[in-house]
Amino acid sequence: FQALYYLMLSSPRARQIINQFKPDLVIGTGGYVSGPIVLRAAKMGIKTAIHEQNAYPGVTTKLLAKHVDRVMLTVEETKKHFDPSLKYKVTGLPIRSSFNNITKEQARRELGFDDSLCILSTGGSLGAGRINETVADLIAWSSKNMLINHIHSYGKMGRDTFIKDLESK
């Protein structure tokens, strides 16, 4: 009931925020939090866009896609989950330019890695917990069987559980 109450208040509050800030463009990056503000901006005639980072779009993105001026996708395959008449642009997932300013050898040296296989794992959204569990199993298994440099981004939700889970294996 509390969620419904907040949902009813979201449109007037979104209008208030938009009127105070006076944006030229409103971009949503997924998640239910962006829904009310992007939808209100679209209804007020402000240019709007959404960016979906996942291969399978979330509920908010699917709902907003019908109202925004532009839908940006990370991967081409995501298009199949939307109405083909909508305007789409595959942008990829923007990253910091600093990632492109270092060689593989420099990165390995700075991280203290040898020339063994290096795995970078990251995940998010609804599957983050399961990804963290699976990666902890993989790291525990590989540390006994082979030399692998593993970097894992466990996220906020894994902060309290990932290291403990890994140490218990």
VENTACOR-V425323 format. One record per residue. N is the residue number from 1. RES is the residue in one letter. OMEGA is omega as a letter, one per 30 degrees, with the letter a starting at -180 (NA if undefined). BURIAL is b if it has 16 or more other C-alpha atoms within 10 Angstrom, else e. D_LAST is the distance of its C-alpha to the last C-alpha in Angstrom with 1 decimal. Layout:
BEGIN
n = {N & N}
res = {RES & RES}
omega = {OMEGA & OMEGA}
burial = {BURIAL & BURIAL}
d_last = {D_LAST & D_LAST}
END
This chain:
BEGIN
n = {1 & 2 & 3 & 4 & 5 & 6 & 7 & 8 & 9 & 10 & 11 & 12 & 13 & 14 & 15 & 16 & 17 & 18 & 19 & 20 & 21 & 22 & 23 & 24 & 25 & 26 & 27 & 28 & 29 & 30 & 31 & 32 & 33 & 34 & 35 & 36 & 37 & 38 & 39 & 40 & 41 & 42 & 43 & 44 & 45 & 46 & 47 & 48 & 49 & 50 & 51 & 52 & 53 & 54 & 55 & 56 & 57 & 58 & 59 & 60 & 61 & 62 & 63 & 64 & 65 & 66 & 67 & 68 & 69 & 70 & 71 & 72 & 73 & 74 & 75 & 76 & 77 & 78 & 79 & 80 & 81 & 82 & 83 & 84 & 85 & 86 & 87 & 88 & 89 & 90 & 91 & 92 & 93 & 94 & 95 & 96 & 97 & 98 & 99 & 100 & 101 & 102 & 103 & 104 & 105 & 106 & 107 & 108 & 109 & 110 & 111 & 112 & 113 & 114 & 115 & 116 & 117 & 118 & 119 & 120 & 121 & 122 & 123 & 124 & 125 & 126 & 127 & 128 & 129 & 130 & 131 & 132 & 133 & 134 & 135 & 136 & 137 & 138 & 139 & 140 & 141 & 142 & 143 & 144 & 145 & 146 & 147 & 148 & 149 & 150 & 151 & 152 & 153 & 154 & 155 & 156 & 157 & 158 & 159 & 160 & 161 & 162 & 163 & 164 & 165 & 166 & 167 & 168 & 169}
res = {F & Q & A & L & Y & Y & L & M & L & S & S & P & R & A & R & Q & I & I & N & Q & F & K & P & D & L & V & I & G & T & G & G & Y & V & S & G & P & I & V & L & R & A & A & K & M & G & I & K & T & A & I & H & E & Q & N & A & Y & P & G & V & T & T & K & L & L & A & K & H & V & D & R & V & M & L & T & V & E & E & T & K & K & H & F & D & P & S & L & K & Y & K & V & T & G & L & P & I & R & S & S & F & N & N & I & T & K & E & Q & A & R & R & E & L & G & F & D & D & S & L & C & I & L & S & T & G & G & S & L & G & A & G & R & I & N & E & T & V & A & D & L & I & A & W & S & S & K & N & M & L & I & N & H & I & H & S & Y & G & K & M & G & R & D & T & F & I & K & D & L & E & S & K}
omega = {l & l & l & l & l & l & l & l & a & a & l & l & l & l & l & l & a & l & l & a & a & a & l & a & l & a & l & a & l & l & a & a & a & a & a & a & l & l & l & l & l & l & l & l & l & l & a & l & l & l & l & a & a & l & l & a & l & a & a & l & l & l & a & a & a & a & a & l & a & l & l & a & l & a & a & a & a & a & a & a & a & l & a & a & a & a & a & l & l & a & a & l & a & l & l & a & a & l & a & a & a & l & l & a & l & a & l & a & a & l & a & a & l & a & l & l & l & l & l & l & l & l & a & l & a & a & a & a & a & l & l & l & a & l & l & l & a & a & l & l & a & a & l & a & a & l & l & l & a & l & l & l & a & l & a & a & a & a & a & a & a & a & l & l & a & a & a & a & NA}
burial = {e & e & e & e & e & e & e & e & e & b & b & e & e & b & b & e & e & b & e & e & e & e & e & e & e & b & b & b & b & b & e & e & e & b & b & b & b & b & b & b & b & b & e & e & e & b & b & b & b & b & b & b & b & b & e & e & b & b & e & b & b & b & e & b & b & b & b & b & b & b & b & b & b & b & b & e & e & b & b & e & e & b & e & e & e & e & e & b & e & b & e & e & e & e & e & e & e & e & e & e & e & e & e & e & e & e & e & e & e & e & e & e & e & e & e & e & e & e & e & e & e & e & b & b & e & e & e & b & b & e & b & b & b & e & b & b & e & e & b & b & e & e & e & e & e & e & e & b & b & b & e & b & b & b & b & e & e & b & e & e & e & b & e & e & e & b & e & e & e}
d_last = {41.4 & 40.5 & 39.0 & 42.4 & 44.3 & 42.5 & 43.0 & 46.7 & 46.9 & 45.1 & 48.1 & 50.5 & 48.0 & 47.2 & 50.9 & 51.4 & 48.6 & 50.1 & 53.6 & 52.7 & 50.7 & 52.9 & 50.5 & 51.8 & 48.6 & 45.7 & 42.4 & 39.5 & 36.0 & 34.7 & 33.5 & 35.7 & 36.6 & 38.7 & 40.5 & 43.4 & 44.3 & 44.4 & 46.3 & 48.8 & 49.3 & 50.1 & 52.5 & 54.2 & 54.9 & 52.5 & 50.8 & 47.2 & 44.3 & 40.7 & 37.8 & 35.1 & 31.9 & 30.2 & 31.3 & 31.9 & 33.9 & 33.3 & 36.0 & 37.5 & 38.0 & 39.6 & 41.9 & 42.9 & 43.5 & 46.8 & 48.1 & 47.1 & 49.1 & 46.3 & 42.8 & 40.6 & 37.7 & 34.9 & 35.1 & 38.1 & 36.5 & 36.3 & 40.1 & 40.0 & 38.8 & 42.0 & 45.7 & 47.0 & 50.1 & 48.1 & 47.9 & 44.7 & 43.5 & 40.4 & 39.5 & 35.9 & 33.6 & 35.2 & 33.3 & 34.3 & 36.8 & 35.0 & 32.4 & 35.2 & 36.5 & 34.1 & 33.7 & 30.5 & 31.1 & 31.7 & 28.5 & 26.4 & 28.2 & 27.8 & 24.1 & 23.8 & 22.7 & 24.0 & 25.5 & 22.3 & 21.6 & 20.8 & 19.2 & 20.1 & 18.6 & 20.0 & 21.0 & 22.7 & 24.9 & 23.9 & 21.0 & 19.1 & 16.5 & 15.8 & 15.8 & 13.2 & 10.8 & 11.8 & 11.6 & 8.0 & 7.4 & 10.2 & 9.3 & 6.2 & 8.7 & 11.6 & 10.8 & 11.0 & 14.0 & 16.1 & 17.3 & 16.8 & 17.7 & 15.9 & 17.4 & 16.3 & 18.5 & 16.6 & 19.9 & 21.2 & 19.4 & 15.9 & 17.0 & 15.8 & 12.6 & 11.1 & 10.2 & 9.0 & 6.7 & 5.5 & 5.5 & 3.8 & 0.0}
END
